[in-house]
Every structure is written in C-alpha cells, then in structure tokens.
Amino acid sequence: MQHSIQNIADTLGAKAVGDASLTISRVSEPASAGRDALAIAMAPAYAEGIKEGEARAAILWDGADWEAMGLEAAVLVSRPRYALSGLTELLDIGPEIAPGIHETAIIDPSAEIGDGAAIGPFVVIGRDVVIGVGARIGAHVSIGADCRIGEDALIHAGARIGRNVRIGDRFTCQSGAAIGGDGFSFVTPQASGMEQARGAMSDEVENTGHQWVKIHSLGGVEIGDDVEVGANSTIDAGTIRATRIGNGTKIDNLVMIAHNVVAGENCLFCGHSGVAGSSIVGDRVVMAGQSGAVDNITIGSDVVISAATKVLSNVPSGRVMMGYPATKISSQVESYKALRRLPKLMRDVADLRKVLSKGNGRD
C-alpha cells in the first residue's frame, strides 16, 4: 500500500515539507531504510542513522533540518510518540480474515451475526451470542453462550471467551487471551489454615484436615468500549456480580484480573501485573510490569504503581507507589538510600565500640 507524504501529514495533523507527492510503502529504522521506506527519526539521536540508509523521506521532530540530512521530503511532528500511534494505525493492514463466515465455522442457529462481520476458520460461537456489525474474529476462537460483542471488534486467533460475557464496541483481543473463566474461589467447611494465619497473624496453624469446595462463578464479565486485552491474559468471571473493565482500559500480555474486580476507565495494566479478587481500581491507574494488588482493597484514580510493586492496602487517588510492601515513592526512595548506607553505619558502630572498649580498659 502506497501513501504520499502529504497524506501521512494530513492524517497526523502534521507538516509536510519537500516533495509531498513522494510515496512510501513501509516504515523503517533509519539505518536500514530502503528507498520505499519512511525513516522513523523523531529525535536528533536517531537522525544520525539516516545517512547509513537509503531513505528519501523521514518523519522528524518539529524544526528538524531535513534538507541537511539529504532527504527529499519529511513529515515534522511536535509530539513524536503520539504521531507514531497515528502512523502505525495508518499502515497496519491487520490480520487476514476473509469477509463473511468461513465454511468450517460452527455457529449455533440462535446466534446473531452483525452485517459485515468476518468469521474465520474453525470458530465456535455458542447459543444466543450476538456479534456486532463489522466484527472480525480470527481462526480457532471460541465464544460461549449468551455473550454480547459490540461493533468493530477484532478478536485474534485462538482467543477464548466464556459464557455470559458482555463486551462493548471496538474491542481488541490478542491471541490466547481467556475471558470469563471461573474465578479462583474455594472455601472449607471450617476455618482453613489460611484463614487462621490471616486472622491471628500466628506463626503456626492447626491441621484441620479439610478439603477445598468450589464457589462457582455466576456473574460473568463486563467490558466497556475501546478496551484491548493482550495475549495470554485472563479476566475471570465474577461470583455473583460481573467482573468489570471500564472504557478505554488497555491490558498487556500475561496480565491476571481476578473475579469481582472492578477496574475503571483508561487504565494501563502492564505485562505480568495482577489484581486479586474483589479489589476496586479507579480511573487512569497505571500498574507497571510485575506489579500486583491483593484482594479486597481500593486503589484510587490516577494512581501510578511502579514495576514489581506489591500493593497490600488501600491507596488514595493520585499517589505514586513503589516497593514491597508498597509505600509512596518518596518514602521508598528514602528507605533505599538508608539501606545502602547501612553497611557503612555498621562499620562505624564497630569502630566506635572498639574506641569505647579501649577507653574502659577492656582491650
């Protein structure tokens, strides 16, 4: 697919300079760019690679001297990463899912498939499912009974959506994600060792000889508009009420959202992060990689939880959290500094004890 420099600039709301009629068919890092590629060099540090490649055009930072770089044309942008979002959207052709319903798909007669939907090979769609207009569903996807999926959804190959899941418009689901599976919820006839430990904070627990009994998941999952779920991530069904994911929230690969969690709008859950059951997460919360939150807590809106942080208690809105156990970042940094000074402090104490011992005639 060919795009002119002017078309790209118009799409991004940016400025085209030089020969705006020049066309490109792909993007590339500067040093490896061919003559058909648009070099991505949106900061001076990356522009050095342009002379190593063959690009005739590049996307550059606002005010860049594109002519000095030997280019024939350029697109100048003021907010590079935001421009990269629009550029990649323009050039992404998406997965190849043929229009219509593939002959190998298995669709329950009660299901409703919206106009313009594309259903790939070996897809299984259950009873009373509703698929919105323009949805695209890749090969080997399964969708359980009584699900609702909104318009313009894109569900990549191999995703699994369980029963009683409600999903809004413009949903994106990457391969291997599992939505609507049973929550990890078990109970014992009498207080288990875990309950004893949690209640009394004791070092030992009694042997109760119990067996675990499953609490079934009846609540399903509700997902808003413009949500993306990454590869091999899981969102468990609620016990009685639904597990909820708000509009615009983005979930990375290998993320775990447990049963009954309520996540707000426009949150980011980065890879290997997780939220335990029945916790509430506000709007615009960022949980960085490998961070986690325990069950039954509330995290306010606009909270930033740094990488590998473990949140064990409620967090007020707007707080930046770090460490294990999580504290506000300034306290954690102060603790880290103190910890690094601890070996020197211990040496100083040892030296002081020697001096005091000599003064008391003990040496």
Secondary structure, DSSP 8 states (H G I E B T S, - for coil): --EEHHHHHHHHT-EEEE-TT-EESEEE-GGG--TTEEEEE-SHHHHGGGGGS--SEEEEETT--TGGGT-SEEEEESSHHHHHHHHHHHH-------SEE-TT-EE-TT-EE-TT-EE-TT-EE-TT-EE-TT-EE-TT-EE-TT-EE-TT-EE-TT-EE-SSEEE-SS-EE-TT-EEEE----EE-SS--HHHHHHHH--S---------EE----SBEEE-TT-EE-TT-EEE-BSSS-EEE-TT-EE-TT-EE-TT-EE-TT-EE-TT-EE-TT-EE-TT-EE-TT-EE-TT-EE-TT-EE-TT-EE-S-B-TT-EEETTTTEEHHHHHHHHHHHHHHHHHHHHHHHHHHHHHHHTT--
